[in-house]
Amino acid sequence: MEIFSAVSYLSSFLTILYVIVVIAFIKGWHSLVYFKTSESEGKTKVSILVAARNEETNISKTIEDLLEQNYSKALTEIIFIDDHSTDNTAGIIGSYANRGIKLICLNEDQPLNSYKKKAIQTAIGQSSGTLIITTDADCRMGPEWLKTVVQFYEAGDYKMISSPVAYFQERSFFERAQSLEFLYLIGLGASTIGNKQPSTCNGANLAYEKEAFYEVGGFKGIDDLASGDDELLLHKIAARYSNNIGFLKNRNAIVYTHAKSTLKEFIQQRKRWASKSTRYKNKSIIVLGVCIWLFNLSVLMNLGVGLFIGFYFKLAIFQILAKIIVEFLFLYDVTGFAKRRKLLVLLPVLNILHMVYIVYIGIAGNSGKYNWKGRMVK
């Protein structure tokens, strides 16, 4: 009986804590006001940086989208950095030189662990813009994207702006499932910014002042880690400018990309993302992550033991129901913003699978190696 009571108390505590955390996410999301654009012309010089490696099948569409932006061409600089591509990526980029696209080719003699940070830092050093905007070479965006980002920047005193990213053109159940999970992550990052406790962002749609980048030392201290050109930089800038981080809540600001088509690619991507947590300096973010991981672990353990002892199975069902309900309330708003509310039908089905993934990635992402763009990195 004492064991039952201890497990019950601990599991209940973790469940209540998780519910409180997600309610805080809901509060943070609601605190973000939907940004309304105007007809005014921006006056900020912008440098859009895109690191690319072996993207010959996607990159032309990204370049065309960037060239079609409804923003002053005189105030727009577009720089692509070819990261040792073995296909025709550099050749395709070079074919747009007469339309103002600049190309930088990395040529390191010594292997690096973080080529992407090297690419971005090199481009920043050669850029002329006040505002740096990063996106990826397989992303798509509407013609109002850049104008919306600039207007948001000019409307507030921001040093860094996180903007929404979403998956699109899903071709399978697996890819639709990723879309829902990814919207949860984007909503989480947005809500923590809304709560003035920035935790995560995505480099596929990120903007920051060049001056602020240099003021915090750029990627110094995190440049040996393959990932983290977005999230760890966010932490560095937030540590100095805690009240100058914004999330751009506007549908025109959404950048679209594709989900991973195979489980192997998905696991490699998420291991890379999770690897950034080894460099978190903000203790509250670490504690939050550990508590969420422990909650998911407790549910799985209760389910396993519950196959033999009914008490634990009932306890696990209680935890799962609480998780589904509070996540539905959070995702109802986030998917509504992205106009993907139909994805919510997947939530009950995916819950247990998502818990298994969270527990596994929490371990795998903080140990060993992973494959990224054809390279094995630590």
N, C-alpha and C positions, 0 to 999 in steps of 0.2 A: 504493500500500500504506500509506503514511503517513496518507493521508486516511482510509482504511478503519479503521486502528488508532485514530485520534483520535476518529472518530465512534463506534466500538465502545466505547472507554473512557468517553466522555462519556455515551452512552446507557445503558451498564451501570451507571455511577455513579448516574445519575438513577433508574434502575429499582431499584437496591439501596436508595437513599435513600427512595424511595416505599414500598417494602416495609417498611422499618424504621419509617417514620412510621405506617403502618396497623397494624403490630404494636403500636406505642405506643398507638394507639387501642384495640386489643383489650385491652391491659393496663389502660388507664384505665377502660374499660367494666366489666371484671371487678372492679376495685377498688371500684366502687359497690355497696354492699350493698342488696339489695331491702328497702325500708322496710315494716315491718309495723305496721299501725295497731292501736289499742286501742279499748276502749269508753269511755274517759275523755272528758269534755266539755272542749272547749277554752275558754280564757279570754281570748283575744286579740281585740281589736276590729279588724275587717277592713273596708277600703273597696275594693270591686271597681269598677274604672274601665273603661268601654267607650267608645271613640271610634267614632262611626258616621257614615257618609256614604252616602246613597242605598242603604239596606239594607232597604227596606220588605218585600221578599219573604222575608227571612231573620230579621229581628230579633225577631219574636214568639217563635220557637222558642228563641232564645238567652235572652230574658227569662224565659220559662217555666222553662227549665233552671236559671237562677240562683235563681229564687224557690222551686224545689223542693229546694234544697240542705239536706242533713241537718246543719245547724249552727244555733246559736242566732240567732234573728231579731234579738234585742236587740243582738247583737255583730256584725251584718252590715249594712253600708251599701252600696247599689248605686247607682252614679252613671253615667248615660249622657251623653255629650257629643255633641250634634248638630253636625257639621262642615259647615254650610251646605248641607244636603241640598236637592235640588230635587224630591224626591218626598215621600211621606207618612211618612218615617222619624220625624220629630219628633212628628207626630200620634199615631203608634202608641205611641211611648215615653210620651207624655203621658197616654195612656189607662190606663196602669198606675200613675198617681200615687197612687191610693187603696190601692195594695198596697205602697207604700213606695219605689217607683222614683223616683229624683231625675233631673231633666233640666236640663242646662246647654246653652245655645245660644251658639255662638261668633258674634260680631258685629263682627269686625275691619273697619275701613274700608279699611285698606291691605292689599294682597295679601301673603301670606307664602310662604315656601318650605317651611316645615314646619308644616302645620296640625295634624298629629297630636301633635307635641310640645307645641304650644300648648294643645291640648285636654287632654292628660294633666296638664300643669303647672297649668292652670286648675283642674281637678278636684281635684288634690292640695291646692291652696291652700284649697279649700272642704270637704275631707274631714275626718272625725273619727277615722279608724282609725289604729292603730299600724302595721298591716301593709297595704301597698298591693298589690293584685293586679290585673294588667291582662289582658284577653282581648279578642277581636275580636267584632264584631257579627254575624258569620256562623258562630260557633263553637257546638259542642254539647259538653255535659259531663254525666257521670252524677251522681246525687244525693250521692255520697260525695266528690266532687272537692274541695270547699272544706274539709271536715273533714280530709281527708288532707293537704292543703297546710298547714293550721294545726297539725296534730299534728307534722308534720315540722319546722316552724318552731320549735315549742315544745320539741322534743326536742334541738335542736342550737343552737349559737350562730351563727345565720345572719343576715347582712345582706341577702343576695339569694338567691333560690331559682329555679332554672330547672327547669321541669317539661315533660314530654313532650307533643308535638303530633303528630298523625297525620292523614293523609287517609282518607276513608271514602266509601262509596256511589259508587265509581267506575263510570262508564258506558261507558268505552272503553279500548282498549289504551293510548292516549296518557295517560289519567288514571292507569291502573295503573302505567305506567312512572314517572310523577311520584311515585307513592306510594313506590316503592322508592328512588328518588333522594332523596326528602325524608327517609325514615327514615335514610339514610346521613348526611344533614346533622344530624339530631337526635342520632344516635349519636355523631357527631364532636364536637358541642358538649358532650354528656354526658361523653364520655371525656376531653376536655381539662380539664373540671372535676374528674373523678376523678384526673387527673394533676397537679392543683393548678396548672394553667396555663390558666385559663378563656379561651376564644376567641370562642365564639358562643352565642347563645340565641335564643328566639323570643318576641316580645311577646304572642303569643296565649295564653301560659301562663307568666307571669312574676310573681314576688312580691319585694318589697323593703321594708325599713323606711322609713317616711316620714322619720325622723330621718336615716338614712343618705343618702337622696336629697338632703336639704338640706345635709348635711355635705360632699358632693362638689360642691356648686354646681348640683345639678339638671342641666339640659340646657345650661347655660352653656358656650359654646365649641363646641357641636355643634348649636346651635339654628337655624343657617342651612342645615342639611342636611335634606332632606325625610325621609330614612330615618335609622335609628340610635337610635330611642327605646328599643330593647332592647339591642342588641349594644354600642353605644358607651357606653351607661350602664353595662353590665356591666364594661367596661374601666375606667371611672372608679371604680366601687366596688371592683373587684378590686385596683386600684392602691393603695387605702388599706386594704382589708380582704382581703388575699390568701388568708387561711385561713378566711374566713367566707362562702364561696360554696358553695352546695350544689345537687346535682341530685337531684330527687325520683324515685327509681326505684320506681314503684308504678303498676300498671295503672289503679287508680281515679283516678289523677291525670292521666290522658291527656285532653287536649282534642282534639276532632275538628273538622276543617274540610274544605273541598272543594278538589280540585285544579283547575287552570285548564282550561277546556274547549277553548281554542284555542291554537295555537302563538304567536300574536301576544300574547295575554294572558300566557302563560307567559314569553315573552322580556321583556316590560315589567316583570313582577314580579321576575325575576332580575337585570335591569339595576339595578332599585332596590336590591335586596339587595346587589349587588356594589359599588354606589356608596359604601357605608359604608367600604370599605377605604381610601378616600382620606384618612380621618381616623384611621387606626390609629396609635397611638403606641408600642405594644409591638412592638419590632423582631423578636422571635422569631416573632410571628404573621405579620408581613409576609414574613419569610424563608420560613416554612412555606408560605404561599400562593404565593409566587413559585416555589418548588421544585416544588410540585405542578403549577403551570401549565406550567413548563418540561418536566416529565416528559411531560405530555399532548401538548405541542407536538412533542417529540422523536419520539413514537410516530407521530404523523400525518405528520411529515416523512419518517420512515423508510419508512412505507407508500407515500407518494407517489413517492419516489426508487426504492423497491423494485419499482415497476412496470417499471422499466428495468434495474435492477441487482439481481440475486437476493440478494446479501449483505444489503442493507438490508431486504429483505422478510423474510428469516429473522430478522433482528435485531428487527424490529417484532413478529413473531409471538411471539418470546421475551418481549418486554415486555408484550404483551397477555395472554399466559398467566399471567405473574407477577402482573399486575394483577388478573385475574379470580380467581385462587386466593386471594390475600390478602384481597381485598374480600369474597369468599364467606365466608371464616372470620370476618370482622368482622360482616357482615350476618346471618350465621346466628344469632348471639346477639341482635342488635338486632331482627330480624324475629321471632325467637322471643318476645322480650319483648312485642312489639306483637301477637302472634298472627297474623302475616301472612307466615309462612315460605313460603307458596306463591308469593309474588312473586319468590323467588330464581330461578325458572325463566327470568325475563326478563333476568337479569344478563349472560349471554354475548351476547345479541342487542343489548343496549343499550350495551355497552361503547364501541364506536367512536363511536356517536352522542353518547354522554356526553362523550367526549374532544373532539369538535368543539364541543359546547356550552361546555365549560370554557374552551377557547381563545378562542372568540368573546366570551363574557361577560366574560372577564378583560380584554378590550380595550374592549368596548362599555360595560361597567358603570363604567368610569373616565373616560368622555368623553361629551360630548353630553347630551341630555335624554331623559326617558322620561315616559310617561303613567301617572298614578296617580289613580284615582277620578275620571276625567274631566278632570283637570288636567294640563297639561304643566309639569313641574318640572325644575330643573337638577340 
